């Protein structure tokens, strides 16, 4: 969904909506990338994190 990286957006009653936002910023600050992809089998999500070595 388009809202995954929107700060403070959550579909959960107890959710703060900042987990992915913080994760992406930490990874970007290290020169990396965080991507969320549809799982090829149609169930769930794949997370790809790439960091420079």
Helices and strands as residue ranges (DSSP letters): H 19-29, E 33-38, E 45-50
